[in-house]
Amino acid sequence: MSITVGMKGREECVVTPENTAAAVGSGLVPVFGTPYMIALMENAAVNAIQAALEEGQGTVGTRLEVTHDAATPIGLKVWAEAEVTAVEGKKITLSVKAFDEKGPIGGGVHERFIITVDRFLAKAEAKKGV
């Protein structure tokens, strides 16, 4: 199976005190934090493409341009949806959108690159100089 335009993924959670802006330090208010929205979007992107990868492959996020347009209070469900919009060799571009129970809360574009996990981790570990 290969990655193709139109593949979709989704991820959801409920806003808790632990995933608020106040908890992560990206703000002082107890609403869904932008870093957590971004993580939700990245997880949706992974869910869109992971099953199409070969054994030993994974993806890493390399670019994300998003807006966080509406606040979500503790207790509401939030979810992100991702859809593959372009495949250029190892570069995958996805449209990402986030919602809560009342409507859209954010959106943007996300890029991921296909990696060979063992080679990627070896290169990262080599930075230690050991």
C-alpha positions as CSV (number, residue, x, y, z in Angstrom):
1,M,0.0,0.0,0.0
2,S,1.3,3.5,-0.7
3,I,0.4,6.9,0.6
4,T,-2.1,8.7,-1.7
5,V,-3.9,12.0,-1.8
6,G,-7.2,11.8,0.0
7,M,-6.1,9.4,2.8
8,K,-7.6,10.6,6.1
9,G,-6.9,10.3,9.8
10,R,-8.5,11.4,13.1
11,E,-7.6,11.8,16.7
12,E,-9.7,13.0,19.7
13,C,-9.6,13.6,23.4
14,V,-11.4,15.5,26.1
15,V,-10.1,18.8,27.5
16,T,-8.8,18.2,31.0
17,P,-6.9,20.4,33.4
18,E,-3.7,18.6,32.3
19,N,-4.0,19.7,28.6
20,T,-4.8,23.4,29.1
21,A,-2.8,26.4,28.2
22,A,-2.3,27.0,31.9
23,A,-0.9,23.5,32.5
24,V,1.6,23.6,29.6
25,G,2.7,27.2,30.2
26,S,1.6,28.5,26.8
27,G,-0.9,30.8,28.5
28,L,-2.5,31.4,31.8
29,V,-6.1,30.4,31.1
30,P,-7.7,26.9,31.7
31,V,-8.7,26.3,28.1
32,F,-7.4,23.7,25.5
33,G,-3.7,24.6,24.9
34,T,-2.4,25.3,21.5
35,P,0.5,22.8,21.9
36,Y,-2.0,20.1,22.6
37,M,-4.1,21.1,19.6
38,I,-0.9,20.8,17.5
39,A,-0.2,17.3,19.0
40,L,-3.8,16.3,18.2
41,M,-3.3,17.4,14.6
42,E,0.0,15.5,14.3
43,N,-1.5,12.4,15.7
44,A,-4.4,12.7,13.2
45,A,-1.7,13.0,10.4
46,V,0.1,9.9,11.6
47,N,-3.2,8.0,11.7
48,A,-3.8,9.0,8.1
49,I,-0.6,7.5,6.8
50,Q,1.0,5.0,9.2
51,A,-0.9,1.9,7.8
52,A,0.5,2.7,4.3
53,L,4.2,2.6,5.4
54,E,6.5,-0.3,5.0
55,E,7.8,-2.2,8.1
56,G,10.6,-0.2,9.7
57,Q,9.3,3.1,8.4
58,G,7.8,6.0,10.2
59,T,7.2,9.7,9.7
60,V,8.4,12.8,11.4
61,G,6.8,16.2,11.4
62,T,8.9,18.9,9.8
63,R,6.6,21.8,9.3
64,L,3.3,23.0,10.7
65,E,1.5,26.2,10.0
66,V,-1.7,26.5,12.0
67,T,-4.1,28.9,13.6
68,H,-5.9,28.4,16.9
69,D,-9.1,30.3,16.3
70,A,-11.4,29.4,19.2
71,A,-11.1,28.5,22.9
72,T,-12.4,25.2,24.3
73,P,-13.2,24.9,28.0
74,I,-12.4,21.9,30.2
75,G,-14.9,19.1,29.7
76,L,-15.6,19.4,26.0
77,K,-14.4,16.8,23.4
78,V,-11.9,18.0,20.8
79,W,-10.7,16.3,17.7
80,A,-8.4,16.8,14.8
81,E,-8.8,15.6,11.2
82,A,-6.0,15.3,8.7
83,E,-6.1,14.6,4.9
84,V,-3.2,14.0,2.6
85,T,-3.1,16.7,0.0
86,A,0.2,16.0,-1.7
87,V,2.8,13.3,-1.9
88,E,6.3,14.3,-3.3
89,G,8.7,11.5,-2.8
90,K,9.2,11.2,1.0
91,K,7.4,14.5,1.7
92,I,3.8,14.2,2.7
93,T,1.6,17.4,2.9
94,L,-1.6,17.3,4.9
95,S,-4.5,19.6,5.6
96,V,-5.3,19.6,9.3
97,K,-8.4,20.9,11.1
98,A,-9.4,20.9,14.7
99,F,-12.9,21.0,16.2
100,D,-14.7,20.9,19.5
101,E,-18.4,20.1,20.1
102,K,-19.4,23.6,19.1
103,G,-17.5,23.9,15.8
104,P,-14.1,24.5,14.2
105,I,-11.2,25.7,16.5
106,G,-8.2,25.7,14.3
107,G,-6.6,24.5,11.0
108,G,-3.6,24.6,8.8
109,V,-1.1,22.7,6.8
110,H,1.3,20.0,8.1
111,E,4.3,18.4,6.4
112,R,5.8,15.0,7.4
113,F,8.7,13.1,5.9
114,I,9.0,9.3,5.6
115,I,12.0,8.0,7.5
116,T,13.6,4.6,8.2
117,V,13.3,4.5,12.0
118,D,16.6,2.7,12.8
119,R,18.7,5.0,10.5
120,F,16.9,8.1,11.9
121,L,17.5,7.1,15.5
122,A,21.1,6.2,14.9
123,K,21.7,9.6,13.4
124,A,20.1,11.3,16.3
125,E,22.1,9.2,18.8
126,A,25.3,10.1,17.0
127,K,24.8,13.7,18.1
128,K,25.9,12.6,21.6
129,G,29.4,12.0,20.3
130,V,29.8,8.8,22.3
